[in-house]
């Protein structure tokens, strides 16, 4: 039970701004919890969607509020990872230079463009979904499913640099990463039923693309790459859900 509590506290402490008491940081051992963290964040976003709809706010305004709630609960860490990854992967000519750019706190044109495109895509998808009865379930499933690829990438890909958040967290075992995937799929199926299966496939497309791109350009993964993967996977899920669900 002590290990379970440590894993929960470590997972929520790493991937959210939710204040949970933490005895020790369990690092890579806690990756199996990450889909649960995502589901909780998704549920909070779902409550924001419900509140906006119940008070008669326009769907677009409510969608913007949902995006704001998600960013606040995560500290915008995934958006930051996407911006840094876009700047580094497309703005440098060597692996060393790309990693150097990714560490720079200043945002460049590629990072800004990536945030604008994904932001518009997420807002459009959420605007279409916001009044649907399944909006809460979609946000829970999206939060859970989009965090499983991070665990798999950490288990299968080497760290591209020695320092940083990913290297400091450690490399999880394959069974731990598999448990994260199983929990994510279980949560998504519980929320949406079999509709979760095509949404899972939608999440895999950007995750595989990011893994391939990161391996080719920097030789592995970093915390920024993981954050970008989560953000892109979640965006793909929301787009797919807006097309599939009434």
C-alpha positions, -999 to 999 in steps of 0.1 A, spaced: 0 0 0 29 24 7 42 18 -28 8 24 -43 5 57 -24 40 67 -35 32 59 -72 0 78 -71 16 109 -54 46 107 -78 24 104 -109 1 133 -99 30 154 -87 49 149 -120 21 153 -145 -2 178 -127 -4 207 -104 -28 188 -80 -13 189 -45 -9 154 -32 14 146 -2 45 128 -14 69 108 8 93 98 -19 95 102 -56 90 67 -72 102 79 -106 98 55 -135 79 30 -113 49 54 -113 44 54 -151 15 30 -148 -4 57 -129 -1 83 -157 -33 73 -175 -52 77 -142 -37 112 -139 -49 120 -174 -84 106 -166 -87 129 -136 -76 159 -156 -100 149 -183 -128 147 -157 -120 182 -145 -121 194 -180 -154 176 -185 -169 194 -154 -158 227 -170 -176 217 -202 -207 208 -183 -206 241 -163 -202 261 -195 -231 243 -212 -253 245 -182 -249 282 -178 -256 288 -215 -222 299 -226 -215 296 -264 -198 264 -273 -166 282 -285 -163 300 -252 -168 268 -233 -142 250 -254 -117 278 -246 -125 273 -209 -119 236 -212 -85 242 -228 -76 267 -200 -86 243 -173 -64 215 -188 -35 238 -192 -38 251 -156 -40 216 -142 -9 205 -160 11 237 -158 10 237 -196 39 213 -195 27 194 -226 22 226 -246 57 236 -236 71 203 -247 54 206 -281 68 241 -287 103 231 -276 102 199 -297 90 218 -328 117 244 -325 144 218 -319 135 191 -343 129 214 -372 153 243 -363 187 226 -360 210 208 -384 227 184 -360 214 163 -330 235 184 -306 222 217 -320 186 204 -319 189 194 -283 205 228 -275 175 246 -291 150 225 -272 166 236 -239 162 273 -248 133 288 -230 125 312 -258 99 301 -283 107 302 -320 86 303 -352 82 265 -354 71 262 -318 46 291 -322 32 275 -354 28 241 -337 9 257 -308 -13 277 -331 -22 247 -353 -29 223 -325 -47 250 -305 -71 257 -333 -76 220 -340 -84 213 -303 -107 243 -300 -126 232 -332 -129 196 -320 -140 207 -285 -165 232 -299 -181 203 -319 -181 180 -289 -190 203 -261 -227 199 -261 -227 162 -268 -238 138 -240 -205 120 -243 -183 151 -238 -172 141 -203 -165 106 -214 -144 117 -244 -123 140 -222 -117 113 -197 -107 88 -224 -85 113 -242 -67 122 -210 -60 85 -202 -51 73 -237 -28 101 -245 -6 95 -215 2 58 -222 25 64 -252 48 84 -230 54 54 -208 61 32 -238 85 56 -254 104 59 -221 107 21 -219 117 15 -255 137 46 -265 170 58 -250 174 92 -234 187 117 -260 205 137 -232 218 128 -198 200 155 -179 164 167 -180 130 155 -167 128 122 -186 164 111 -176 158 122 -140 126 102 -139 143 70 -151 136 43 -175 105 22 -167 104 -15 -173 83 -29 -202 58 -45 -178 52 -11 -161 47 5 -196 24 -23 -206 4 -18 -174 0 19 -183 -14 9 -217 -38 -16 -201 -50 9 -176 -55 36 -203 -75 12 -225 -96 0 -195 -104 36 -185 -113 45 -221 -135 15 -226 -152 21 -193 -159 57 -204 -169 52 -240 -173 15 -248 -160 2 -281 -158 37 -295 -126 39 -275 -109 15 -300 -107 38 -330 -97 66 -306 -69 45 -295 -57 40 -330 -60 78 -335 -37 83 -305 -11 59 -319 -6 77 -352 11 109 -338 29 88 -311 45 66 -337 54 96 -359 70 114 -330 89 84 -319 103 79 -354 111 116 -359 128 119 -325 149 88 -331 160 100 -365 168 136 -354 181 134 -318 187 97 -313 161 92 -285 135 109 -264 134 137 -239 108 152 -216 99 177 -243 94 148 -268 72 130 -244 51 161 -237 47 168 -274 36 132 -279 9 135 -253 -4 168 -267 -5 155 -303 -21 122 -293 -48 140 -273 -54 164 -301 -58 134 -325 -82 117 -302 -104 149 -299 -105 153 -337 -114 116 -342 -141 118 -315 -156 150 -331 -159 130 -364 -172 98 -349 -196 108 -322 -229 126 -326 
